[in-house]
Amino acid sequence: MFGKKKNPVNPNSTDTLIGEGTIVEGKMLSEASLRIEGKVIGDIECCGDVMIGEKGEVHSNLQARNVINAGIIVGSVTTKGKLTITNKGRVSGEIDVGLLQIAEGGILQGASRMTPEQTRQVESESLKPVKGNRSSKPVKAEGEKEKANAS
């Protein structure tokens, strides 16, 4: 019982299904992928993918590796990977994604930002403190100053 190692969860496997007719309220944390055919009200943090079916409805700040939406999302969506909005899917809110794919008929209402994974890594590295810098404030890379002045 004690001392047994827990097997790591595969984020590629779907181990949670919120079925049609089910309403879930509250914060959800999942290490594996998640499929929603019902209604979720509350924040979702998922290490795997989130798939929302045609009858699925999410009122949430949603964070996942990838999101495939054929239903309704009201709230922010953040992915390191891709947000796919199918021809029946609707998203109303802010998105910050690596890639965006919207099928003909799909709807996105709100602000969008695309930040590819490579850009995210460069941005996080450029804000690291410089050795020998005694202040705790991050120092921007030289190229960042030029971009800020050009704006």
Backbone as CSV, one residue per row, in Angstrom:
resi,resn,N_x,N_y,N_z,CA_x,CA_y,CA_z,C_x,C_y,C_z
1,MET,0.824,-1.172,0.000,0.000,0.000,0.000,0.877,1.247,0.000
2,PHE,1.682,1.414,1.046,2.582,2.559,1.077,3.860,2.185,0.352
3,GLY,4.496,3.147,-0.279,5.751,2.893,-0.964,5.585,2.388,-2.383
4,LYS,4.346,2.055,-2.793,4.133,1.631,-4.171,4.194,2.850,-5.066
5,LYS,4.871,2.674,-6.185,4.966,3.771,-7.134,3.697,3.833,-7.973
6,LYS,3.196,5.039,-8.130,2.013,5.264,-8.939,2.431,5.316,-10.399
7,ASN,1.730,4.588,-11.258,2.034,4.612,-12.688,1.699,5.991,-13.245
8,PRO,2.584,6.547,-14.062,2.290,7.858,-14.637,1.086,7.768,-15.580
9,VAL,0.302,8.836,-15.621,-0.873,8.887,-16.475,-0.452,9.314,-17.869
10,ASN,-0.958,8.629,-18.862,-0.652,8.937,-20.250,-1.582,10.056,-20.715
11,PRO,-1.046,11.264,-21.035,-1.910,12.358,-21.471,-2.593,12.091,-22.812
12,ASN,-2.150,11.062,-23.540,-2.775,10.717,-24.815,-4.016,9.849,-24.638
13,SER,-4.203,9.297,-23.451,-5.380,8.472,-23.214,-6.516,9.337,-22.668
14,THR,-7.739,9.005,-23.058,-8.908,9.716,-22.538,-9.439,8.889,-21.386
15,ASP,-9.310,9.427,-20.177,-9.789,8.652,-19.039,-11.006,9.288,-18.380
16,THR,-11.444,10.455,-18.874,-12.600,11.104,-18.273,-13.574,11.525,-19.359
17,LEU,-14.832,11.138,-19.172,-15.903,11.498,-20.082,-17.005,12.150,-19.274
18,ILE,-17.360,13.375,-19.658,-18.518,14.044,-19.066,-19.640,13.823,-20.068
19,GLY,-20.561,12.922,-19.737,-21.585,12.500,-20.682,-22.708,13.496,-20.875
20,GLU,-23.433,13.325,-21.981,-24.583,14.155,-22.298,-25.595,14.077,-21.154
21,GLY,-26.135,15.220,-20.771,-27.089,15.267,-19.669,-26.435,15.460,-18.316
22,THR,-25.108,15.479,-18.274,-24.370,15.668,-17.019,-23.908,17.109,-16.914
23,ILE,-24.055,17.697,-15.716,-23.574,19.048,-15.449,-22.547,18.951,-14.332
24,VAL,-21.360,19.510,-14.588,-20.286,19.519,-13.602,-19.963,20.971,-13.282
25,GLU,-19.922,21.302,-11.981,-19.549,22.647,-11.552,-18.322,22.557,-10.663
26,GLY,-17.344,23.438,-10.907,-16.135,23.470,-10.100,-14.895,23.311,-10.953
27,LYS,-13.744,23.439,-10.302,-12.462,23.355,-11.004,-12.127,21.900,-11.287
28,MET,-11.677,21.639,-12.538,-11.284,20.289,-12.934,-9.800,20.279,-13.269
29,LEU,-9.080,19.287,-12.743,-7.677,19.060,-13.064,-7.570,17.644,-13.607
30,SER,-6.906,17.497,-14.763,-6.783,16.170,-15.354,-5.396,15.998,-15.950
31,GLU,-4.780,14.860,-15.675,-3.477,14.548,-16.258,-3.625,13.895,-17.623
32,ALA,-4.769,13.249,-17.862,-5.015,12.603,-19.152,-6.010,13.450,-19.938
33,SER,-6.346,13.001,-21.122,-7.275,13.740,-21.970,-8.701,13.647,-21.435
34,LEU,-9.522,14.577,-21.886,-10.871,14.749,-21.354,-11.836,14.935,-22.518
35,ARG,-12.983,14.271,-22.464,-14.029,14.437,-23.480,-15.278,14.953,-22.786
36,ILE,-15.868,16.015,-23.350,-17.037,16.640,-22.736,-18.206,16.592,-23.713
37,GLU,-19.249,15.890,-23.332,-20.494,15.823,-24.104,-21.622,16.499,-23.326
38,GLY,-21.372,16.814,-22.048,-22.345,17.480,-21.201,-21.976,18.939,-21.016
39,LYS,-22.203,19.446,-19.797,-21.950,20.860,-19.510,-20.982,20.973,-18.344
40,VAL,-19.966,21.843,-18.505,-18.991,22.092,-17.450,-18.979,23.583,-17.155
41,ILE,-19.131,23.919,-15.865,-19.055,25.308,-15.420,-17.927,25.365,-14.403
42,GLY,-16.820,25.979,-14.764,-15.653,26.046,-13.882,-14.378,25.855,-14.670
43,ASP,-13.277,26.241,-14.096,-11.986,26.183,-14.782,-11.548,24.741,-15.037
44,ILE,-10.885,24.547,-16.180,-10.368,23.233,-16.559,-8.882,23.367,-16.847
45,GLU,-8.057,22.535,-16.192,-6.631,22.433,-16.474,-6.353,20.987,-16.832
46,CYS,-5.894,20.765,-18.060,-5.713,19.412,-18.558,-4.339,19.280,-19.211
47,CYS,-3.564,18.278,-18.782,-2.242,18.033,-19.377,-2.366,17.408,-20.762
48,GLY,-3.475,16.754,-21.018,-3.716,16.139,-22.320,-4.587,17.030,-23.185
49,ASP,-5.392,16.398,-24.023,-6.268,17.117,-24.938,-7.678,17.201,-24.360
50,VAL,-8.410,18.244,-24.741,-9.819,18.376,-24.370,-10.619,18.361,-25.659
51,MET,-11.600,17.448,-25.726,-12.488,17.352,-26.873,-13.899,17.669,-26.411
52,ILE,-14.532,18.616,-27.079,-15.891,19.015,-26.723,-16.797,18.609,-27.875
53,GLY,-17.749,17.729,-27.575,-18.663,17.218,-28.598,-19.705,18.245,-28.994
54,GLU,-20.512,17.916,-30.017,-21.508,18.839,-30.541,-22.514,19.300,-29.490
55,LYS,-22.823,18.465,-28.518,-23.773,18.843,-27.469,-23.069,19.319,-26.201
56,GLY,-21.734,19.365,-26.250,-20.951,19.805,-25.104,-20.962,21.318,-24.964
57,GLU,-20.918,21.768,-23.707,-20.929,23.199,-23.419,-19.989,23.457,-22.251
58,VAL,-19.069,24.400,-22.448,-18.064,24.695,-21.439,-18.077,26.191,-21.145
59,HIS,-18.306,26.535,-19.870,-18.219,27.923,-19.396,-17.024,27.929,-18.459
60,SER,-15.859,28.289,-19.021,-14.629,28.001,-18.312,-13.457,28.804,-18.830
61,ASN,-12.425,28.882,-18.006,-11.090,29.230,-18.458,-10.419,27.886,-18.659
62,LEU,-10.147,27.540,-19.896,-9.710,26.199,-20.254,-8.243,26.218,-20.663
63,GLN,-7.440,25.369,-20.040,-6.028,25.190,-20.400,-5.818,23.729,-20.734
64,ALA,-5.224,23.462,-21.907,-4.968,22.085,-22.319,-3.861,22.067,-23.360
65,ARG,-3.377,20.860,-23.635,-2.346,20.701,-24.669,-2.937,21.061,-26.029
66,ASN,-4.067,20.471,-26.378,-4.815,20.760,-27.606,-6.292,20.782,-27.252
67,VAL,-7.077,21.552,-27.998,-8.524,21.595,-27.784,-9.206,21.409,-29.131
68,ILE,-10.160,20.481,-29.175,-10.992,20.268,-30.354,-12.414,20.585,-29.928
69,ASN,-13.018,21.595,-30.565,-14.332,22.049,-30.140,-15.364,21.897,-31.242
70,ALA,-16.380,21.070,-30.968,-17.527,20.936,-31.861,-18.770,21.475,-31.168
71,GLY,-18.610,21.969,-29.927,-19.729,22.476,-29.146,-19.598,23.963,-28.882
72,ILE,-19.792,24.336,-27.623,-19.771,25.746,-27.222,-18.746,25.946,-26.115
73,ILE,-17.887,26.947,-26.288,-16.966,27.364,-25.232,-17.217,28.841,-24.981
74,VAL,-17.478,29.184,-23.711,-17.602,30.573,-23.292,-16.530,30.791,-22.235
75,GLY,-15.516,31.592,-22.560,-14.395,31.820,-21.655,-13.092,31.767,-22.412
76,SER,-11.988,31.831,-21.688,-10.677,31.843,-22.333,-10.191,30.429,-22.611
77,VAL,-9.419,30.304,-23.697,-8.808,29.026,-24.077,-7.314,29.265,-24.246
78,THR,-6.500,28.460,-23.550,-5.051,28.540,-23.673,-4.531,27.149,-24.001
79,THR,-3.787,27.055,-25.112,-3.176,25.779,-25.484,-1.731,26.010,-25.890
80,LYS,-0.898,25.017,-25.610,0.461,25.034,-26.140,0.438,24.528,-27.573
81,GLY,-0.569,23.755,-27.887,-0.698,23.165,-29.214,-1.738,23.871,-30.046
82,LYS,-2.769,23.115,-30.485,-3.717,23.624,-31.461,-5.132,23.694,-30.900
83,LEU,-5.831,24.765,-31.265,-7.267,24.881,-31.038,-7.934,24.637,-32.378
84,THR,-8.787,23.617,-32.431,-9.541,23.304,-33.634,-11.004,23.593,-33.353
85,ILE,-11.603,24.443,-34.170,-13.033,24.727,-34.068,-13.679,24.098,-35.291
86,THR,-14.529,23.105,-35.065,-15.170,22.406,-36.186,-16.278,23.276,-36.770
87,ASN,-16.924,22.776,-37.825,-17.976,23.544,-38.488,-19.183,23.811,-37.582
88,LYS,-19.338,23.070,-36.501,-20.440,23.286,-35.549,-19.964,23.989,-34.280
89,GLY,-18.661,24.171,-34.124,-18.087,24.714,-32.905,-18.202,26.225,-32.795
90,ARG,-18.356,26.702,-31.550,-18.407,28.140,-31.281,-17.541,28.442,-30.068
91,VAL,-16.726,29.490,-30.180,-15.896,29.944,-29.064,-16.172,31.431,-28.878
92,SER,-16.500,31.800,-27.650,-16.739,33.197,-27.311,-15.829,33.555,-26.148
93,GLY,-14.757,34.296,-26.437,-13.804,34.667,-25.397,-12.413,34.821,-25.964
94,GLU,-11.453,35.029,-25.086,-10.067,35.204,-25.500,-9.393,33.857,-25.687
95,ILE,-8.539,33.790,-26.725,-7.765,32.572,-26.935,-6.296,32.929,-27.066
96,ASP,-5.442,32.057,-26.557,-3.989,32.159,-26.702,-3.514,30.757,-27.039
97,VAL,-3.209,30.532,-28.313,-2.932,29.189,-28.804,-1.659,29.160,-29.637
98,GLY,-1.109,27.960,-29.810,0.039,27.785,-30.691,-0.387,27.787,-32.143
99,LEU,-1.458,27.069,-32.451,-2.018,26.986,-33.803,-3.529,27.117,-33.709
100,LEU,-4.138,27.645,-34.754,-5.588,27.817,-34.787,-6.128,27.281,-36.091
101,GLN,-7.157,26.445,-36.002,-7.806,25.913,-37.189,-9.311,26.077,-37.005
102,ILE,-9.940,26.798,-37.937,-11.387,27.008,-37.878,-11.995,26.491,-39.177
103,ALA,-12.874,25.512,-39.058,-13.545,24.972,-40.237,-14.622,25.950,-40.697
104,GLU,-14.963,25.880,-41.975,-16.020,26.730,-42.507,-17.298,26.479,-41.701
105,GLY,-17.872,27.543,-41.170,-19.056,27.426,-40.316,-18.727,27.549,-38.849
106,GLY,-17.477,27.319,-38.468,-17.051,27.486,-37.080,-17.013,28.962,-36.720
107,ILE,-17.238,29.277,-35.446,-17.326,30.678,-35.028,-16.343,30.955,-33.896
108,LEU,-15.601,32.064,-34.027,-14.734,32.581,-32.972,-15.113,34.032,-32.759
109,GLN,-15.609,34.357,-31.563,-15.943,35.729,-31.203,-15.077,36.111,-30.018
110,GLY,-14.198,37.089,-30.225,-13.330,37.507,-29.140,-11.935,37.792,-29.639
111,ALA,-11.042,37.989,-28.695,-9.647,38.308,-29.018,-8.858,37.024,-29.201
112,SER,-7.934,37.060,-30.162,-7.107,35.873,-30.387,-5.642,36.259,-30.418
113,ARG,-4.826,35.333,-29.929,-3.375,35.493,-29.946,-2.782,34.130,-30.266
114,MET,-1.873,34.120,-31.225,-1.194,32.876,-31.558,0.254,33.005,-31.135
115,THR,0.671,32.103,-30.263,2.037,32.083,-29.781,2.580,30.678,-29.991
116,PRO,3.306,30.467,-31.107,3.869,29.137,-31.340,4.787,28.709,-30.197
117,GLU,4.938,27.418,-29.991,5.738,26.865,-28.890,7.155,27.421,-28.885
118,GLN,7.775,27.559,-30.074,9.143,28.083,-30.122,9.181,29.512,-29.593
119,THR,8.175,30.317,-29.919,8.130,31.699,-29.456,7.964,31.748,-27.946
120,ARG,7.125,30.857,-27.394,6.923,30.805,-25.946,8.243,30.523,-25.234
121,GLN,9.038,29.594,-25.783,10.319,29.254,-25.167,11.278,30.424,-25.228
122,VAL,11.349,31.122,-26.367,12.240,32.268,-26.518,11.822,33.380,-25.566
123,GLU,10.510,33.643,-25.457,10.028,34.696,-24.559,10.387,34.384,-23.114
124,SER,10.207,33.138,-22.695,10.509,32.795,-21.302,12.011,32.872,-21.033
125,GLU,12.846,32.509,-22.029,14.292,32.589,-21.854,14.771,34.034,-21.839
126,SER,14.125,34.919,-22.606,14.560,36.311,-22.670,14.233,37.065,-21.387
127,LEU,13.359,36.516,-20.554,12.999,37.179,-19.307,13.740,36.609,-18.094
128,LYS,14.707,35.717,-18.334,15.499,35.170,-17.238,16.465,36.234,-16.726
129,PRO,16.701,36.270,-15.397,17.655,37.243,-14.855,19.063,36.994,-15.403
130,VAL,19.799,38.055,-15.619,21.173,37.973,-16.104,22.084,37.730,-14.910
131,LYS,23.079,36.832,-15.061,24.014,36.562,-13.964,24.715,37.849,-13.574
132,GLY,24.846,38.049,-12.299,25.515,39.243,-11.793,24.551,40.406,-11.597
133,ASN,23.330,40.294,-12.092,22.328,41.339,-11.916,21.743,41.186,-10.519
134,ARG,21.874,42.175,-9.686,21.440,42.072,-8.303,19.954,42.322,-8.142
135,SER,19.323,42.947,-9.111,17.888,43.185,-8.969,17.143,41.891,-9.268
136,SER,15.966,41.772,-8.708,15.171,40.572,-8.943,14.297,40.727,-10.181
137,LYS,14.358,41.904,-10.818,13.556,42.118,-12.013,14.193,41.391,-13.194
138,PRO,13.361,40.776,-14.044,13.925,40.134,-15.233,14.457,41.172,-16.207
139,VAL,15.460,40.786,-16.957,16.076,41.668,-17.937,15.703,41.170,-19.317
140,LYS,15.227,42.076,-20.172,14.843,41.687,-21.527,16.077,41.586,-22.408
141,ALA,15.982,40.715,-23.389,17.066,40.562,-24.359,17.122,41.808,-25.232
142,GLU,18.264,42.043,-25.892,18.472,43.234,-26.710,17.383,43.397,-27.768
143,GLY,17.012,42.331,-28.445,15.997,42.407,-29.498,14.647,42.851,-28.973
144,GLU,14.340,42.556,-27.711,13.069,42.932,-27.112,12.959,44.447,-26.982
145,LYS,14.084,45.134,-26.650,14.059,46.594,-26.507,13.725,47.231,-27.848
146,GLU,14.301,46.712,-28.931,14.052,47.251,-30.254,12.607,47.087,-30.640
147,LYS,12.012,45.920,-30.330,10.599,45.674,-30.651,9.718,46.652,-29.882
148,ALA,10.024,46.882,-28.610,9.218,47.772,-27.780,9.288,49.208,-28.301
149,ASN,10.459,49.652,-28.755,10.610,51.008,-29.272,9.924,51.177,-30.625
150,ALA,9.833,50.101,-31.401,9.220,50.174,-32.725,7.704,50.282,-32.629
151,SER,7.118,49.852,-31.508,5.646,49.837,-31.360,5.084,51.186,-31.117
